[in-house]
Amino acid sequence: MGGEAEIKQHLQPKSLPSETTEKKQHNVKRRRLWQKVKYQLVEYHALPAYLRDNEYIIGHYRSEWPIKQILLSIFTIHNETLNVWTHLIGFFLFLALTIYTATKVPSVVDLHSLQDRLPDILRKTDLHKLHSDLMSRLPSSPSKWHVMELLYNCLPERFYHGNYTDMCVLHSVKEDLANMIAPLIFRPITRWPFYAFLGGAMFCLLASSTCHLLSCHSERVSYIMLRLDYAGIAALIATSFYPPVYYSFMCDPFFCNLYLGFITTLGIATVLVSLIPVFQTPEFRVVRASLFFGMGFSGAAPILHKLIIFWDQPEALHTTCYEVLMGLLYGLGALVYVTRIPERWMPGKFDIAGHSHQLFHVLVVAGAFTHYRAGLVYLKWRDIEGC
């Protein structure tokens, strides 16, 4: 009897840990299953009111997820994935363009433009000082003296005696030499309006991408992110006017300050209006688009003014063509945004890819890049022309 009791006491404690382990494993599985179910994508009808924006996108919504899962969702498929990535890629594109502009654009000179305008510019240039500066800048080599002989014997004498039509040296000057001469003749204009536009574009694109990623966390976060998104749009539109206005009217401070002050004030007013809670509701979709469209359309005045003043300048027409194309891209994007095409034609078919907001994002990036190209024309034009 004593032996049986001892055996039972020996066996009983061993069975308890086994049962406890099984229960723990079962609970862990239940928690994992619950988390998996909890962070499943849901359909439109299951969303809280503040996340309901487009009834034509039926499914694949994230709803009130924690920050960790939201951040990880940037690498998963849902109906905001392309909204996040279209503008995130656009942000990195403009970051690269900003770095390129800062490092390359100021030192690049168009040789053809230099050849066209060099005779007039050299009338105002101290050629003896140019000669001494070039002597100090050119590397020591046999070819250096040949180049200097050409410049010294041909350029100064011919231009001093008023013969501005002889282009003998201009045809022999290479692009690298032109880029060496250019900083001594030209004084590059300020770049801050161009960098203001690039900064506004990057802020808009990053704010938009962040908004689409984080807005599903909670009503409070959604409210903040939407305001950030609207501020980014206003910043992009306002700063887009800085290069054309400043570089077109840099020699006329009155109109320059008038147009810059007006668009800046309008941008601030737009941001303030966007702080009103009702502004973000679906019913105000048309009002939102109209406000931003009107803000952009106000740029027609300085562009027409520029054409009137510089009607004989090819750069004025060139930049205007870019600006018209930019306006068409932005306008088409706003139209797609308001009408919610194509998802309204086939609800549920464009939940993941191809719906109106994604098309709107692509058109915004295309419009901003078009404006960047126009900005490069302004810089080259004013660097050479000045006031």
NORLIN-V246112 format. One record per residue. N is the residue number from 1. RES is the residue in three letters. PHI is phi in whole degrees, 0 to 359 (999 if undefined). Layout:
n={N & N}
res={RES & RES}
phi={PHI & PHI}
This chain:
n={1 & 2 & 3 & 4 & 5 & 6 & 7 & 8 & 9 & 10 & 11 & 12 & 13 & 14 & 15 & 16 & 17 & 18 & 19 & 20 & 21 & 22 & 23 & 24 & 25 & 26 & 27 & 28 & 29 & 30 & 31 & 32 & 33 & 34 & 35 & 36 & 37 & 38 & 39 & 40 & 41 & 42 & 43 & 44 & 45 & 46 & 47 & 48 & 49 & 50 & 51 & 52 & 53 & 54 & 55 & 56 & 57 & 58 & 59 & 60 & 61 & 62 & 63 & 64 & 65 & 66 & 67 & 68 & 69 & 70 & 71 & 72 & 73 & 74 & 75 & 76 & 77 & 78 & 79 & 80 & 81 & 82 & 83 & 84 & 85 & 86 & 87 & 88 & 89 & 90 & 91 & 92 & 93 & 94 & 95 & 96 & 97 & 98 & 99 & 100 & 101 & 102 & 103 & 104 & 105 & 106 & 107 & 108 & 109 & 110 & 111 & 112 & 113 & 114 & 115 & 116 & 117 & 118 & 119 & 120 & 121 & 122 & 123 & 124 & 125 & 126 & 127 & 128 & 129 & 130 & 131 & 132 & 133 & 134 & 135 & 136 & 137 & 138 & 139 & 140 & 141 & 142 & 143 & 144 & 145 & 146 & 147 & 148 & 149 & 150 & 151 & 152 & 153 & 154 & 155 & 156 & 157 & 158 & 159 & 160 & 161 & 162 & 163 & 164 & 165 & 166 & 167 & 168 & 169 & 170 & 171 & 172 & 173 & 174 & 175 & 176 & 177 & 178 & 179 & 180 & 181 & 182 & 183 & 184 & 185 & 186 & 187 & 188 & 189 & 190 & 191 & 192 & 193 & 194 & 195 & 196 & 197 & 198 & 199 & 200 & 201 & 202 & 203 & 204 & 205 & 206 & 207 & 208 & 209 & 210 & 211 & 212 & 213 & 214 & 215 & 216 & 217 & 218 & 219 & 220 & 221 & 222 & 223 & 224 & 225 & 226 & 227 & 228 & 229 & 230 & 231 & 232 & 233 & 234 & 235 & 236 & 237 & 238 & 239 & 240 & 241 & 242 & 243 & 244 & 245 & 246 & 247 & 248 & 249 & 250 & 251 & 252 & 253 & 254 & 255 & 256 & 257 & 258 & 259 & 260 & 261 & 262 & 263 & 264 & 265 & 266 & 267 & 268 & 269 & 270 & 271 & 272 & 273 & 274 & 275 & 276 & 277 & 278 & 279 & 280 & 281 & 282 & 283 & 284 & 285 & 286 & 287 & 288 & 289 & 290 & 291 & 292 & 293 & 294 & 295 & 296 & 297 & 298 & 299 & 300 & 301 & 302 & 303 & 304 & 305 & 306 & 307 & 308 & 309 & 310 & 311 & 312 & 313 & 314 & 315 & 316 & 317 & 318 & 319 & 320 & 321 & 322 & 323 & 324 & 325 & 326 & 327 & 328 & 329 & 330 & 331 & 332 & 333 & 334 & 335 & 336 & 337 & 338 & 339 & 340 & 341 & 342 & 343 & 344 & 345 & 346 & 347 & 348 & 349 & 350 & 351 & 352 & 353 & 354 & 355 & 356 & 357 & 358 & 359 & 360 & 361 & 362 & 363 & 364 & 365 & 366 & 367 & 368 & 369 & 370 & 371 & 372 & 373 & 374 & 375 & 376 & 377 & 378 & 379 & 380 & 381 & 382 & 383 & 384 & 385 & 386 & 387}
res={MET & GLY & GLY & GLU & ALA & GLU & ILE & LYS & GLN & HIS & LEU & GLN & PRO & LYS & SER & LEU & PRO & SER & GLU & THR & THR & GLU & LYS & LYS & GLN & HIS & ASN & VAL & LYS & ARG & ARG & ARG & LEU & TRP & GLN & LYS & VAL & LYS & TYR & GLN & LEU & VAL & GLU & TYR & HIS & ALA & LEU & PRO & ALA & TYR & LEU & ARG & ASP & ASN & GLU & TYR & ILE & ILE & GLY & HIS & TYR & ARG & SER & GLU & TRP & PRO & ILE & LYS & GLN & ILE & LEU & LEU & SER & ILE & PHE & THR & ILE & HIS & ASN & GLU & THR & LEU & ASN & VAL & TRP & THR & HIS & LEU & ILE & GLY & PHE & PHE & LEU & PHE & LEU & ALA & LEU & THR & ILE & TYR & THR & ALA & THR & LYS & VAL & PRO & SER & VAL & VAL & ASP & LEU & HIS & SER & LEU & GLN & ASP & ARG & LEU & PRO & ASP & ILE & LEU & ARG & LYS & THR & ASP & LEU & HIS & LYS & LEU & HIS & SER & ASP & LEU & MET & SER & ARG & LEU & PRO & SER & SER & PRO & SER & LYS & TRP & HIS & VAL & MET & GLU & LEU & LEU & TYR & ASN & CYS & LEU & PRO & GLU & ARG & PHE & TYR & HIS & GLY & ASN & TYR & THR & ASP & MET & CYS & VAL & LEU & HIS & SER & VAL & LYS & GLU & ASP & LEU & ALA & ASN & MET & ILE & ALA & PRO & LEU & ILE & PHE & ARG & PRO & ILE & THR & ARG & TRP & PRO & PHE & TYR & ALA & PHE & LEU & GLY & GLY & ALA & MET & PHE & CYS & LEU & LEU & ALA & SER & SER & THR & CYS & HIS & LEU & LEU & SER & CYS & HIS & SER & GLU & ARG & VAL & SER & TYR & ILE & MET & LEU & ARG & LEU & ASP & TYR & ALA & GLY & ILE & ALA & ALA & LEU & ILE & ALA & THR & SER & PHE & TYR & PRO & PRO & VAL & TYR & TYR & SER & PHE & MET & CYS & ASP & PRO & PHE & PHE & CYS & ASN & LEU & TYR & LEU & GLY & PHE & ILE & THR & THR & LEU & GLY & ILE & ALA & THR & VAL & LEU & VAL & SER & LEU & ILE & PRO & VAL & PHE & GLN & THR & PRO & GLU & PHE & ARG & VAL & VAL & ARG & ALA & SER & LEU & PHE & PHE & GLY & MET & GLY & PHE & SER & GLY & ALA & ALA & PRO & ILE & LEU & HIS & LYS & LEU & ILE & ILE & PHE & TRP & ASP & GLN & PRO & GLU & ALA & LEU & HIS & THR & THR & CYS & TYR & GLU & VAL & LEU & MET & GLY & LEU & LEU & TYR & GLY & LEU & GLY & ALA & LEU & VAL & TYR & VAL & THR & ARG & ILE & PRO & GLU & ARG & TRP & MET & PRO & GLY & LYS & PHE & ASP & ILE & ALA & GLY & HIS & SER & HIS & GLN & LEU & PHE & HIS & VAL & LEU & VAL & VAL & ALA & GLY & ALA & PHE & THR & HIS & TYR & ARG & ALA & GLY & LEU & VAL & TYR & LEU & LYS & TRP & ARG & ASP & ILE & GLU & GLY & CYS}
phi={999 & 300 & 292 & 293 & 298 & 294 & 294 & 296 & 297 & 287 & 276 & 299 & 298 & 289 & 281 & 292 & 300 & 296 & 294 & 296 & 297 & 297 & 295 & 296 & 297 & 295 & 294 & 297 & 297 & 295 & 296 & 297 & 295 & 295 & 296 & 296 & 290 & 298 & 260 & 285 & 289 & 241 & 263 & 303 & 293 & 268 & 281 & 293 & 302 & 289 & 262 & 273 & 232 & 222 & 291 & 276 & 263 & 279 & 224 & 67 & 264 & 264 & 225 & 53 & 274 & 289 & 304 & 301 & 294 & 295 & 296 & 290 & 290 & 296 & 256 & 244 & 261 & 205 & 282 & 252 & 303 & 288 & 298 & 292 & 283 & 299 & 272 & 290 & 296 & 300 & 300 & 293 & 299 & 286 & 296 & 295 & 295 & 295 & 297 & 299 & 297 & 291 & 259 & 246 & 300 & 297 & 260 & 260 & 240 & 282 & 298 & 294 & 295 & 296 & 296 & 293 & 252 & 300 & 304 & 293 & 290 & 292 & 299 & 264 & 258 & 281 & 289 & 294 & 292 & 299 & 297 & 294 & 294 & 294 & 301 & 280 & 268 & 289 & 291 & 285 & 195 & 303 & 291 & 302 & 290 & 294 & 297 & 296 & 296 & 300 & 294 & 289 & 280 & 262 & 296 & 300 & 296 & 293 & 281 & 292 & 269 & 82 & 273 & 268 & 262 & 283 & 251 & 301 & 281 & 301 & 283 & 265 & 284 & 272 & 297 & 293 & 289 & 299 & 292 & 281 & 286 & 307 & 299 & 278 & 261 & 265 & 247 & 304 & 287 & 297 & 258 & 301 & 297 & 291 & 290 & 297 & 297 & 298 & 295 & 297 & 295 & 294 & 297 & 299 & 293 & 289 & 297 & 296 & 298 & 295 & 299 & 292 & 281 & 259 & 298 & 279 & 290 & 197 & 296 & 296 & 295 & 298 & 299 & 294 & 295 & 294 & 295 & 297 & 296 & 295 & 297 & 296 & 296 & 298 & 295 & 297 & 295 & 295 & 289 & 296 & 276 & 298 & 299 & 296 & 290 & 295 & 284 & 281 & 242 & 296 & 266 & 230 & 304 & 298 & 291 & 300 & 291 & 298 & 291 & 296 & 295 & 294 & 291 & 293 & 297 & 296 & 295 & 296 & 298 & 296 & 296 & 295 & 297 & 292 & 284 & 292 & 305 & 293 & 298 & 269 & 289 & 302 & 296 & 262 & 302 & 293 & 297 & 300 & 297 & 294 & 297 & 291 & 295 & 297 & 298 & 290 & 292 & 297 & 287 & 296 & 297 & 295 & 292 & 296 & 299 & 300 & 296 & 293 & 286 & 248 & 299 & 266 & 261 & 298 & 295 & 296 & 291 & 300 & 293 & 294 & 299 & 299 & 291 & 295 & 298 & 301 & 299 & 295 & 294 & 296 & 296 & 296 & 298 & 296 & 296 & 298 & 298 & 288 & 279 & 55 & 261 & 257 & 293 & 291 & 283 & 222 & 305 & 90 & 277 & 242 & 299 & 272 & 217 & 96 & 279 & 300 & 292 & 293 & 297 & 302 & 298 & 297 & 293 & 295 & 297 & 297 & 296 & 295 & 293 & 301 & 292 & 300 & 298 & 296 & 299 & 296 & 294 & 301 & 297 & 296 & 299 & 284 & 299 & 274 & 280 & 67 & 275}
